[in-house]
Amino acid sequence: MTVAVLKPGMLSTLQDGGRYGFQHLGVPVSGAMDSFSHRIANILVDNKTDEATLEITLRGPRLRFEREALIALCGADLSPTIDGIVAPEGKALRVRAGSVLDFGDSIAGCRAYLAIQGGFDVPVVMGSRSTYVSARIGGLDGRALRRGDVLSPGNAKSAPYPGMALALAASKRSFVAPKWAVNQRNIC
């Protein structure tokens, strides 16, 4: 099963919980900027919480799923659609083979996270799958997505709650992070 990148988006990179233990060598932790949304997306698709997700910044990609998949979108509201129909955020979703996931305008927030059941099959570099663009390590060849890339879902072992993802997918429950903003009128 693969996911074809039809359009890369502004900055779409694979991120996980981060790369620890190498800061003394000048290697930053990297990892998901919004760890809450990253973890919730993984839980919704029955992954371990630190499995790699696609971190999508401001303008998202257009992706075609070559086979059926269980996915979750969490974090920023970047107007996601699947085959032109609004895709709910904060829920596990089954996408059919041939379905296209697309993103529109940023309604709220900056970064959204796409998790796929099994994670993404990219090499572990220094204990992490996170992309560190400046050093060109981790993720998909150490860089952001490009048109024509192919993402391969992994076969990571599921989380300690088997069946939870399917039960959540069938429920009406949504796990959307609260929207917040800074009230600039009260700032001196």
Salt bridges, closest charged atoms under 4 A:
GLU51 OE2 - ARG129 NH1 3.91
GLU55 OE1 - ARG111 NE 3.96
GLU66 OE2 - ARG64 NE 2.97
GLU68 OE2 - ARG94 NH1 3.70
ASP102 OD1 - LYS7 NZ 3.86
ASP102 OD2 - ARG62 NE 2.93
ASP105 OD1 - ARG59 NH1 3.17
ASP141 OD2 - ARG143 NH2 3.77
ASP149 OD2 - ARG143 NH1 2.82
